[in-house]
Amino acid sequence: MEIRPYQHSGKDKKQQIEQMFDHIAGHYDFLNHLLSFNIDHLWRKKAIKILKSYHPKNILDIGTGTGDFAIAATKTGAKEIVGFDLSEKMIQSGIKKVKHLNLEKTIRFQKGDSEDMPFNENSFDSAIAAFSVRNFAHLKKGLEETFRILKPNGVFIILEFSKPKYFPFRQIYNFYFLHVLPIIGSFFTKDKQAYSYLPKSVMNFPDAQNFIQIYSEAGFTNIKQKRLTGGIASIYIGEKKTQ
């Protein structure tokens, strides 16, 4: 089932996503931490620990939002991190955050489409994405574009929500995610559509083996999945190997 995040006539999914995140940018960080019970910080740390083992020199953070994952990635010792996002207002929030932390020499931001990125082939030795891959208008195309801009032997680490498997955690999680989260989100942002879209986009995302299959079809190898917090989220690791 295809989800339409915002029902505005004449706008395609990318425009709808851009508009949605522009609208909720001011509350995005607060609600992310609140609605995940602040566990998202721990998830990012786990993903960055894996990334650090690859000794990255330059990193592309795809769907960077307000830059939390890019900021966490400075712990790897990378000299250059580019935060890339479709939403101008999310980027502006990220710029303020990076400036406050005095990280402007390491992190820069650029606006653009993750399915058509303005970077040459083999530009980055690593790429990361947190809670953004499910928003690609065309999932495989976005993954293929990431594969293109990675250097040989580069790595793409994805942190994304997934679906718990086991009773009763699965049922509790689904009720919270589908019924409680939209109420809390819409209360703070006055945007019922955005916080109805977000949980539905998670439920429709092809996680686990279904996602790994698409990840592989995009060219990545040595793919691994690490489930977090009972399967609420997962880290996916894929490599661009030379022949």
C-alpha angles and dihedrals in degrees: 000000000000116000121217106203098194123020101218113141118239095024124109123217095269092054090046092051091048092050093046095052092042087056098049097036094106093058099031100101095042093049095043091057094040096048094045091045086243091291090123088080090059092047091053091049091054092050092048091049088058092045091051090062088065092057096225120202098186127020134193114208106202116206088008094174107183092351104256094136092044090052091048089050091064085079088073091067093241114163096214131032123177119199108207124190144153095224117081093195093052089051091050089054089050093050091054091049093049092047091051089053093046092238098129092114091059105031127051129169133224130184119225153107116292090212093057108030123184094230130107122246114277094019102135133040091209141020131194135189129184120195092334109092092078088061094062109120088218110024100196093045091053091050092048090051090053089049089053096055094045121096119238109283089021123144134224115202117192126192110194141156115260137179125267114235107205138075129277097009092058093053094046091047094049092050092049095044098045101035113018101037096056091051094051093043095048091047092060099035101030084226111119094170095057095052092044090052096049098061092039090053088056093049091051096044112111097237131176115011094356091058093041089057092055090043089055094046088056088062104265122134138189088041117184133181124207115191118215132204097357094319098306088126137010138205114219120196122195131171135209102223125192119234 
